[in-house]
Amino acid sequence: MASEMLQREDLSVYVVAGVPKSFKKKLQKFVVSESKSEGDVMLLDEEMTDWVLARVRGEKRRSHEQTPASSALWRAYRALSAARYHLQDQPIEEEIRSLRDRIEELWRDTSPLHRIVEEEEELDEAS
């Protein structure tokens, strides 16, 4: 989530299934040839993929997967992302990016959603 690419206004998300990870190189070449500016491709990690798919399906986090603290930190992350975008190429941008990344870490630490995933991983390892 901390990638600069995710802050672009011209971002498009496509869901592609059934291709090997090596497909990314072919897709990257195609995007570079077709883009009017600097196009880029990103392969999402498993957690982000699950999140994107949940959003595509229209699923929202259940109330036990949110806390007031995690909700507030997420809003702060989104606000800092917007500020960072609007301050591109200015000296303060790096400081805002650093602060935003720290807020993301805190959000992950406080989010019940991540505790559930960690608990499931621990159970899988114990099996």
Rosetta silent file (secondary structure, phi, psi, omega in degrees, C-alpha in Angstrom):
SEQUENCE: MASEMLQREDLSVYVVAGVPKSFKKKLQKFVVSESKSEGDVMLLDEEMTDWVLARVRGEKRRSHEQTPASSALWRAYRALSAARYHLQDQPIEEEIRSLRDRIEELWRDTSPLHRIVEEEEELDEAS
SCORE:     score description
SCORE:     0.000 S_00000001
   1 L     0.000  -17.443 -176.170    0.000    0.000    0.000 S_00000001
   2 L   -85.216    4.161 -177.143    2.941    2.335    0.449 S_00000001
   3 L   -70.061  141.577  176.995    3.764    2.324   -3.245 S_00000001
   4 H   -62.496  -31.148 -177.666    3.820    5.628   -5.069 S_00000001
   5 H   -59.424  -33.040 -177.697    1.930    4.012   -7.915 S_00000001
   6 H   -70.442   -9.335 -178.673   -1.150    3.689   -5.719 S_00000001
   7 H   -96.597   -1.885 -176.397   -1.293    7.476   -5.391 S_00000001
   8 L   -73.902  148.408  176.929   -1.650    8.215   -9.098 S_00000001
   9 L   -75.340  -25.534 -175.895   -4.839    9.754  -10.503 S_00000001
  10 L   -96.050   25.631 -177.995   -4.686    7.564  -13.614 S_00000001
  11 L   -73.853  133.475  173.515   -4.682    4.289  -11.678 S_00000001
  12 L  -126.624  145.655  179.743   -6.760    1.413  -13.047 S_00000001
  13 L  -118.784  127.569  176.243   -7.233   -1.961  -11.389 S_00000001
  14 L  -121.310  140.749  176.600   -7.752   -5.136  -13.386 S_00000001
  15 L  -104.954  121.660 -177.950   -8.335   -8.556  -11.896 S_00000001
  16 L  -123.331  130.892  179.845   -6.647  -11.306  -13.896 S_00000001
  17 L  -121.423  152.846  172.249   -6.921  -15.001  -13.036 S_00000001
  18 L    83.407   14.609  178.063   -5.224  -18.105  -14.341 S_00000001
  19 L  -114.543  149.949  178.039   -1.880  -16.651  -15.382 S_00000001
  20 L   -72.614  163.586  179.741    1.545  -17.469  -13.925 S_00000001
  21 L   -62.096  -25.804  178.725    3.461  -14.821  -11.990 S_00000001
  22 L   -65.186  -14.881  177.139    5.811  -14.524  -14.974 S_00000001
  23 H   -59.140  -27.431 -177.873    2.873  -12.885  -16.797 S_00000001
  24 H   -57.955  -39.481 -179.758    3.779   -9.673  -14.985 S_00000001
  25 H   -64.223  -42.971  178.782    6.852   -9.169  -17.204 S_00000001
  26 H   -66.099  -41.743  179.392    4.814   -9.527  -20.391 S_00000001
  27 H   -64.345  -40.279  179.509    2.117   -7.244  -19.022 S_00000001
  28 H   -59.765  -44.926  179.392    4.730   -4.663  -18.003 S_00000001
  29 H   -61.205  -42.008  179.652    6.108   -4.527  -21.550 S_00000001
  30 H   -64.341  -45.137 -179.043    2.610   -4.083  -22.933 S_00000001
  31 H   -62.710  -42.036  179.069    1.726   -1.323  -20.464 S_00000001
  32 H   -62.402  -42.043 -178.895    4.935    0.572  -21.241 S_00000001
  33 H   -69.762  -29.510 -176.210    4.234    0.363  -24.981 S_00000001
  34 H   -93.232  -20.416 -173.332    0.598    1.477  -24.591 S_00000001
  35 L   -77.657  146.605  178.219    0.918    4.153  -21.907 S_00000001
  36 L   -82.386  -25.600  176.407    1.025    7.826  -22.747 S_00000001
  37 L  -125.071 -156.262 -179.378    3.137    8.493  -19.678 S_00000001
  38 L   -77.928  101.662  177.102    5.098    6.205  -17.399 S_00000001
  39 L   -84.948  155.677 -179.975    2.890    3.171  -16.975 S_00000001
  40 L  -148.313  161.084 -179.033    3.589    0.591  -14.307 S_00000001
  41 L  -130.808  141.206  178.610    2.319   -2.792  -13.149 S_00000001
  42 L  -134.695  133.117  173.116    2.121   -4.162   -9.618 S_00000001
  43 L   -94.755  118.281 -176.445    1.401   -7.694   -8.437 S_00000001
  44 L   -74.760  148.684  174.907   -0.482   -7.405   -5.152 S_00000001
  45 L   -73.371  171.024 -173.870    0.415   -9.524   -2.159 S_00000001
  46 H   -59.053  -40.960 -178.608   -2.109  -12.064   -0.896 S_00000001
  47 H   -63.969  -44.900  178.990   -3.561   -9.752    1.760 S_00000001
  48 H   -67.914  -36.577  177.563   -4.164   -6.903   -0.679 S_00000001
  49 H   -60.455  -45.210  178.401   -5.602   -9.318   -3.241 S_00000001
  50 H   -60.212  -40.895 -179.844   -8.108  -10.542   -0.661 S_00000001
  51 H   -64.296  -46.980 -179.901   -9.020   -6.941    0.164 S_00000001
  52 H   -60.547  -45.496 -179.566   -9.515   -5.993   -3.512 S_00000001
  53 H   -63.338  -38.274  177.340  -11.653   -9.063   -4.132 S_00000001
  54 H   -63.013  -40.995  178.838  -13.761   -8.303   -1.066 S_00000001
  55 H   -66.766  -39.952  178.242  -14.345   -4.768   -2.352 S_00000001
  56 H   -62.306  -38.049  179.106  -15.215   -6.062   -5.823 S_00000001
  57 L   -76.502   -8.256 -179.624  -17.745   -8.403   -4.241 S_00000001
  58 L    83.110   15.217 -179.897  -19.190   -5.492   -2.279 S_00000001
  59 L   -81.588  143.047  175.107  -18.158   -6.959    1.061 S_00000001
  60 L  -120.069  159.755  178.739  -17.423   -4.647    3.925 S_00000001
  61 L   -65.652  137.367  176.217  -15.644   -5.382    7.145 S_00000001
  62 L   -71.501  159.854 -174.237  -17.890   -6.713    9.821 S_00000001
  63 H   -59.428  -31.733  179.543  -18.164   -4.658   12.990 S_00000001
  64 H   -75.415   -6.450  177.559  -15.899   -7.021   14.946 S_00000001
  65 H   -98.748    9.357  178.812  -13.178   -6.363   12.346 S_00000001
  66 L  -132.205  149.157  170.086  -13.126   -2.627   13.115 S_00000001
  67 L  -131.579  161.661  176.039  -12.368   -0.592   16.184 S_00000001
  68 H   -57.616  -37.092 -179.425  -12.676    3.160   16.653 S_00000001
  69 H   -67.664  -45.943 -178.770   -8.853    3.327   16.766 S_00000001
  70 H   -67.312  -35.413  177.159   -8.308    1.324   13.575 S_00000001
  71 H   -64.343  -43.395  179.755  -11.007    3.339   11.790 S_00000001
  72 H   -65.679  -41.773  178.763   -9.402    6.628   12.849 S_00000001
  73 H   -65.039  -37.388  178.447   -5.936    5.459   11.805 S_00000001
  74 H   -65.384  -40.427  177.286   -7.285    4.369    8.422 S_00000001
  75 H   -64.073  -38.982  178.260   -8.857    7.801    7.901 S_00000001
  76 H   -64.359  -41.323  178.005   -5.526    9.413    8.855 S_00000001
  77 H   -60.046  -46.560 -179.230   -3.704    7.169    6.366 S_00000001
  78 H   -63.927  -39.769  179.447   -6.113    8.162    3.588 S_00000001
  79 H   -65.563  -42.288  178.685   -5.785   11.864    4.449 S_00000001
  80 H   -67.521  -33.412  176.009   -1.979   11.662    4.414 S_00000001
  81 H   -62.473  -43.341  178.559   -2.112    9.819    1.089 S_00000001
  82 H   -64.599  -44.161  179.537   -4.132   12.659   -0.382 S_00000001
  83 H   -61.734  -42.662  179.430   -1.777   15.264    1.074 S_00000001
  84 H   -61.035  -41.008  178.688    1.226   13.396   -0.283 S_00000001
  85 H   -62.809  -44.372 -176.775   -0.314   13.314   -3.732 S_00000001
  86 H   -73.760  -15.901  179.701   -1.017   17.051   -3.720 S_00000001
  87 L  -109.099   23.873  178.755    2.498   17.850   -2.490 S_00000001
  88 L   -53.923  144.675  176.126    4.352   15.770   -5.069 S_00000001
  89 L    62.988   20.017  174.298    7.825   17.034   -5.921 S_00000001
  90 L  -113.804  152.524 -175.418    7.907   19.317   -2.887 S_00000001
  91 L   -55.872  -32.121 -176.234   10.428   18.897   -0.047 S_00000001
  92 L   -75.847  -14.282 -177.001    7.749   17.991    2.514 S_00000001
  93 H   -55.811  -44.678 -178.212    6.503   15.027    0.439 S_00000001
  94 H   -62.067  -40.326  178.614    9.124   12.623    1.858 S_00000001
  95 H   -65.141  -42.182  178.572    8.194   13.554    5.425 S_00000001
  96 H   -65.376  -41.357  178.498    4.496   13.019    4.719 S_00000001
  97 H   -61.440  -42.728  179.002    5.220    9.663    3.067 S_00000001
  98 H   -62.673  -43.889  178.398    7.222    8.584    6.110 S_00000001
  99 H   -64.549  -42.792  178.639    4.436    9.642    8.458 S_00000001
 100 H   -61.922  -41.763  178.778    1.830    7.903    6.312 S_00000001
 101 H   -64.602  -37.107  177.354    3.868    4.669    6.318 S_00000001
 102 H   -67.085  -40.771  176.747    4.145    4.843   10.116 S_00000001
 103 H   -61.449  -39.100  178.446    0.369    5.370   10.394 S_00000001
 104 H   -62.051  -42.576  177.534   -0.118    2.301    8.183 S_00000001
 105 H   -60.815  -44.407  178.909    2.037    0.230   10.544 S_00000001
 106 H   -63.632  -39.995  178.151    0.021    1.447   13.528 S_00000001
 107 H   -61.272  -45.251  178.647   -3.228    0.658   11.701 S_00000001
 108 H   -61.671  -38.249 -179.960   -2.039   -2.876   10.999 S_00000001
 109 H   -68.670  -30.232 -175.602   -1.043   -3.267   14.668 S_00000001
 110 H   -99.641  -13.063 -174.968   -4.447   -2.101   15.942 S_00000001
 111 L   -76.545  123.435  176.079   -6.764   -3.601   13.345 S_00000001
 112 H   -60.285  -26.753  178.435   -8.697   -6.658   14.543 S_00000001
 113 H   -58.469  -42.089 -179.210   -8.716   -7.792   10.923 S_00000001
 114 H   -74.421  -31.473  176.190   -4.956   -8.379   11.055 S_00000001
 115 H   -65.586  -38.769  178.618   -5.163  -10.150   14.421 S_00000001
 116 H   -62.142  -44.361  179.727   -7.684  -12.582   12.923 S_00000001
 117 H   -63.780  -44.285  179.122   -5.332  -13.298   10.008 S_00000001
 118 H   -62.164  -41.375  179.122   -2.367  -13.766   12.377 S_00000001
 119 H   -64.504  -39.420  177.803   -4.377  -16.124   14.591 S_00000001
 120 H   -64.690  -39.812  178.392   -5.384  -18.183   11.545 S_00000001
 121 H   -64.691  -40.932  178.662   -1.736  -18.384   10.438 S_00000001
 122 H   -63.800  -39.750  177.812   -0.676  -19.534   13.911 S_00000001
 123 H   -64.882  -39.978  178.523   -3.348  -22.236   13.875 S_00000001
 124 H   -64.066  -39.766  179.123   -2.196  -23.389   10.431 S_00000001
 125 H   -67.278  -33.850 -179.487    1.416  -23.584   11.638 S_00000001
 126 H   -72.872  -24.351 -177.325    0.399  -25.573   14.715 S_00000001
 127 L   -71.471    0.000    0.000   -1.473  -28.134   12.581 S_00000001
